[in-house]
Amino acid sequence: ARRLAREEPARALEMGVGRPDQEGFAGGLVDLNNAPAAVIEELPGVSRDLAERIVASREEVGGFSSLDDLAHVLDLPVDLVDRIRADVVVLPRGTPG
């Protein structure tokens, strides 16, 4: 799933990579650009408040280019970013065709 997200992000989005809240192949990942707050808060160390801030910020900026971009925008602690890095992807914003 991670390789598909890296090599073919549009296809990964279409297949549901990172979206365990939808039918498809989530691949054990959470898409920080498209998953709802309820899914994001399931990540280790992510509170409901932080998950809602992530969703609000991505709407404001039109999505994130990477986890590091999100971390910079929200000034997240390095240890939290490291804790969730293996569990997340950042696919393009949008609804699969």
C-alpha positions in Angstrom: 0.0 0.0 0.0 2.8 2.4 0.8 4.6 1.7 -2.4 1.4 2.2 -4.4 0.8 5.5 -2.6 4.3 6.6 -3.4 4.4 5.4 -7.1 0.7 5.9 -8.1 -1.0 8.2 -5.6 -4.1 8.7 -7.8 -4.6 4.9 -8.0 -4.0 4.6 -4.3 -6.6 7.2 -3.6 -9.1 5.4 -5.9 -8.4 2.1 -4.2 -9.0 3.5 -0.7 -5.5 3.3 0.6 -5.4 5.0 4.0 -9.2 5.1 4.4 -10.2 2.3 6.7 -13.5 4.1 7.1 -14.5 3.2 3.5 -14.7 0.0 1.4 -11.4 -0.7 -0.4 -7.9 -1.5 0.5 -6.7 0.7 3.4 -3.5 -1.2 3.6 -3.2 -0.6 7.3 -2.5 3.1 6.7 -4.3 6.4 7.5 -4.4 9.1 4.8 -3.9 12.4 6.6 -5.2 14.4 3.6 -8.5 12.5 3.3 -9.4 10.4 6.3 -11.9 11.9 8.8 -10.9 13.0 12.3 -12.4 9.8 13.8 -9.9 7.7 11.9 -6.9 10.0 12.4 -7.5 10.0 16.2 -6.9 6.2 16.2 -3.2 6.9 15.5 -0.9 6.4 18.5 -0.6 9.7 20.5 -3.3 11.6 18.5 -6.1 13.0 20.5 -9.5 13.9 19.3 -8.6 17.6 19.5 -5.4 17.1 17.4 -7.3 15.0 14.8 -9.8 17.8 14.4 -7.0 20.4 14.1 -5.4 18.2 11.4 -8.7 18.1 9.4 -9.3 21.9 9.9 -5.8 22.8 8.9 -5.8 20.6 5.8 -9.1 22.2 4.7 -7.5 25.7 5.3 -4.3 25.0 3.3 -5.8 22.7 0.7 -4.0 19.6 2.0 -0.5 18.7 3.0 2.4 17.6 0.8 3.9 15.3 3.5 3.8 14.3 7.1 6.7 16.7 7.7 4.6 19.5 6.1 1.7 18.8 8.4 4.1 18.6 11.4 5.5 22.1 10.5 2.1 23.7 10.0 0.8 22.3 13.3 4.1 22.5 15.2 3.9 18.9 16.2 6.4 17.4 18.5 9.1 15.3 16.8 8.4 12.2 18.9 4.7 12.2 17.8 5.7 12.5 14.2 8.1 9.7 14.5 5.5 7.6 16.3 2.9 7.9 13.5 5.2 7.9 10.5 4.9 4.2 9.7 1.1 4.4 10.0 0.3 7.3 7.6 0.3 8.3 4.0 -0.4 11.7 2.5 -2.3 11.3 -0.7 -3.6 14.1 -3.0 -6.8 15.7 -1.7 -10.0 14.8 -3.4 -12.5 12.1 -4.0 -11.5 9.2 -6.2 -13.0 9.2 -9.7 
